Amino acid sequence: MLIRLNEVRGRTGLSRSEIYRRIREGGFPKPVKLGEKASAWVLAEIEAWVAARIAARDAKEVQA
């Protein structure tokens, strides 16, 4: 399933500019082009990114 930018923002809490900055730096899933001016993200990739952030947080808490 593909989701558009507003839903990505809602699921991650990131701003549009932060999403695109992280994409440039390689730290966020890349969008799929739907047309010249339309892009969407694979929902499973966004969910995996969020889950990885949670796992990283939990790993730090266990080490502390």
Wavefront OBJ file of the C-alpha trace (Angstrom):
o trace
v 0.000 0.000 0.000
v 1.233 3.499 -0.804
v 0.697 6.550 1.373
v 1.103 10.207 0.548
v 3.271 12.800 2.287
v 0.634 14.034 4.748
v 0.119 10.516 6.080
v 3.884 9.954 6.300
v 4.128 13.163 8.314
v 1.323 12.009 10.600
v 2.862 8.588 11.179
v 6.383 9.887 11.835
v 5.846 13.303 13.399
v 8.423 14.728 10.977
v 8.019 17.876 8.920
v 8.169 17.815 5.118
v 11.629 19.384 5.098
v 12.934 16.937 7.718
v 11.647 13.953 5.719
v 13.412 15.137 2.561
v 16.604 15.980 4.500
v 16.704 12.461 5.934
v 16.080 10.981 2.471
v 19.067 12.942 1.107
v 21.220 11.686 3.974
v 20.086 8.088 3.487
v 18.214 7.821 6.770
v 14.635 7.565 5.531
v 12.796 5.484 2.902
v 12.687 6.989 -0.572
v 9.324 7.769 -2.163
v 7.897 6.102 -5.258
v 7.158 8.483 -8.131
v 3.515 8.292 -9.207
v 3.808 10.975 -11.847
v 5.667 14.203 -12.582
v 4.471 15.935 -9.431
v 3.199 13.083 -7.265
v 5.074 10.771 -4.925
v 4.067 8.242 -2.296
v 5.816 5.985 0.190
v 5.459 2.260 0.755
v 3.522 1.919 4.014
v 5.511 -1.150 5.114
v 8.789 0.780 4.717
v 7.499 3.664 6.846
v 6.221 1.249 9.493
v 9.612 -0.518 9.505
v 11.408 2.830 9.893
v 9.202 3.727 12.883
v 9.708 0.267 14.416
v 13.481 0.624 14.037
v 13.393 3.963 15.879
v 11.433 2.336 18.718
v 13.833 -0.625 18.852
v 16.833 1.726 18.985
v 15.244 3.644 21.841
v 14.457 0.457 23.750
v 18.000 -0.858 23.250
v 19.403 2.339 24.747
v 17.077 2.036 27.754
v 18.231 -1.545 28.402
v 21.900 -0.477 28.308
v 21.328 2.354 30.796
l 1 2 3 4 5 6 7 8 9 10 11 12 13 14 15 16 17 18 19 20 21 22 23 24 25 26 27 28 29 30 31 32 33 34 35 36 37 38 39 40 41 42 43 44 45 46 47 48 49 50 51 52 53 54 55 56 57 58 59 60 61 62 63 64
